[in-house]
């Protein structure tokens, strides 16, 4: 898999070196945006399943993987600008964009603000709550998880891998090592995004998305964020929207139910003009 970096200069003149992985093909560009604490390497299994049909690009967001550390407050608009710079630098516009969690929120904002760059968008369990003012401290499980991340950076690779196995017993083994590796690469300053920033204004954002959009949801009882009520509201806001609920999946929908998720994504992309 090819690796590289692009230089991004945002409107606020904050420069960044953005690392990415790429699998080239003659197909359209498909940009895969990871969730917070992950990295581009966590898309490896998905990339293997899609290889040959798309020009696959897997960036590391700022503060993640091999990209620039967090030198200023990290915001969702800044992350969207970084993805825009990556697509432009690699000549992939208009691209297909699939984002998970933080990556889904980034993809939605990118589609809303730079429609020239986005052909269609896939939003996998984005951080869209009924209340747009939710904070990390309101969820004790999330707060405990955030507190544990700093300690993971000081663990050995074997210790992190053991946590990956323990916490995700249903995942394919190919998912575990990238998950564990990216926790060691995380700049924990990026976690400030969890204090309500990722889901803020999602309704206004979706109302501006005009391209085809697929919202992929799981089961809230298993940890998925998007409830059926929020999914219905999102669908009403998206003029070209669809919803795929994947039974038995939690927040990491494609890692929990890989085959079902890929089937939904393939079906959606086959319908994209």
N, C-alpha and C positions, 0 to 999 in steps of 0.2 A: 504494500500500500504506500503510495507516494505521500510524503510529508512536506510542508512548507509553511511560510508565514506571509502575511500581507501587512502593509503599513496602513493604519487608519488615522485620519485626522478629523476629529469631530468638530461641530460648529463651535463648541466651547474651547477649541484648540488644544484638546487633550489627546496627545498622540499615543498610539499603542501598537505593539507588535502582536498580531493575532495569529496564533498557530492553528493549523488545520491538517486534516488527513484527507486524502482524495483517492477515489477509484474512478478513473476515466473510462468513458465509453462514448458511443455515438449518440446515446439518448439524451434527453433533456437534463439539465442540472437539477438535482434534488439535494437540498441543503438540510442536514439533520442537526437539530439544535437540542443539546442536552439539558437536563435539569440542574438545579443548584446542587453543588458538591460533586457533580459528575464531571465528565469531560468527553471530548470527541471520541476517545477510544471506547467508550461504553456502547457505541453504536455498531461495534464490529460484527455482531451476529446478524443484525438487520442488514448491514451492508453486504454481508455474504449472501443473504437471501435475495437481495435486489441486484446483485452484481450482474453487469451485462446489459441491463435495461435502462440504466441511468448514469449520468455523470455525478457521482456521489461525492459530496463535500461535507466533512464533519469538523466544524470549527470548535476550538476551545474558547469559551467565553472569558472575558477579563476576570482575572482572579482564579482561573481554573486551568488545569493542565499546563501547557507550555506557553500560555499567553501572558501578557503584561499583568503584573500584580496590581492591586487596587491602591492607587495613589491619591484618589479623590473620591468623594461619595459616589458610589455606584448606583445608577438609576436605570430603570427600564428603557427610557428613551436612549440612553447612551448605549445599552446593549443592542438596541435595534439599529442604531447608527453603525455600530461595528459590523453587524451582519450585512447591512447595505453596502458598506465599504468592501467587504469580502466578495459579495456577488459581483460588484462592479469591477473589482480588481481581477477577478477570474473570468470575466466576460460571460456570465451565465444568465443574464437577464433576458426575459422574465423567467425566474426560477420557480420550481416547486419547493415548498418549505414545509418540513415536518418537525414540530417541536414538542418536547415533553416537559410538562410542569413549567419551570422558569422559561424553558425554550419555547413552550407553547404561548406564554404571555408575550414573549419577545416576537414570535412569529405573527401574532395577531396585531401587535402595534406596528410592525413593519408593513404588513398588508394594508393597514389603515392609512399609514402616512406615506408610503412609497409604493403605490399600486403599480407603478411602471416596472418595479423589480419583481413582483410576485404574480405568478400565473395561477397558483392555487395553494391553499394552506391546509395543513392537518394539525389539529390542536388536540394533543393527547393529555387528558386530565389536567387542564390548566388550573392555576390557583384562583378560580372564580368562585367566590362565596356569595351567599345571599346578601350578606353585609359586606360592603367594600372596605370597611374600616377594621377588619379583623387584624389582630396583632399576635405575634408569637406567644406572648405571655398569657394569652387567653386559652391556649391549648397546652396543658401540662405535658402531654406526650411529645409534642413538637419541641417544647422548651427543653425537655430532658435530652432529646436527640441532638439539639444544637449544642448543648453543654458537653455532650460526649465527643463531638467532632474534634475539638482542640486536642484532646488526649490521643486520638487516633493517629495524629501526625507523628507522635513520638513512639508509636508501636513498631514492632518489626513487621515485615511484609507478611510473615506467617500468621502473626497475631491478627492483623487486619483481615486476612483471608478467612480466618476462623470465625470472625464476627460476621463476615459476608455469608458464610455457610449457615451460621446459627440463625441469623435474622431473615434469611431468604431461602428456606429449605426447598421451595418449589421451583427455584430458578434452574435453568440449564447451567451446567458447570462453566460453559464459555462466558457466562455473564459475570461470574464472581471475581475473577482476578482484575478485570478492568475497573469494576466498582471499588475494590479495595485499593488499587493503585491510585485512583483519582482522589481518594480521601487524603493521601499523603501529599498530593500536589496542591491541595486547596489553600487559597489565601482566606483565612477565616473572616477577614474584613468584609468579604462578599456576603456574609450571612446577615448583614444589616438589611439586605433586601427583604428578608423574611418578615420584617416588622411592618407589614401591611403594604409595602411598596409594589409587590408583584401583582396583586389583584386590584389595586386602586384604579377606578375608572374603566373597568372592563366593559361595562354596558355601552358607554360612549364610544369606546374603541370598536366593539363589534358592529355598532351601527354604521361605521365608516368602511367596513370591509365589504367590497363589492365582488371580489373574485370567488370562485367556488371554494367552499370551506367544509371540512369534515371535522366534527367534534367527536373524539373518541373518549368514551367514559367507561368507568368500571363500577364496582359495587362499594358504596360508602361504608357498608358494614365491614368491608375488608380494608378500609383505609383510603379509598378513592375520595377525591375532593369534590368533584362535581356531582351534585345531587340530581335526581330526575327533574325536580322543580327548576333548578338553575339551568339544566340542559334545555328544557322547554322554553325558558325565557331567552336563552342564547339563540336557539333556532328561530324564534320569532324576530330576532334582531338581524339575522343574516339572510339577505335576500336570495342567496344561492347556497344555503347551508343544508347539511345533512348531519344526522347523529347516528353513531354506531355504539351501542352499549355492549360491552364484552363481559358476559356473566363470569363470575368467579375471579375477576381481576381486581387488584387493589390499585394503589396510586401508580405503580410502574406497570401500566397495562400491558405493554408489549413484552415485558420480561415475565409477567405472570401468566399470560395467555398468548404465547408467541404466534402460533398458527392462526388462531381466530383473528388476531389483530392484523397480521399480514394479509389475510384474506379480505378484510374490510378495507385496508389501504389500497390493495391492488384493484379491488372493484371500483373504488372511488377514482383512482387515477386513470382507470380505463375510460371513465366518463368525462374527464376533464378535456375541454376542447383544445 
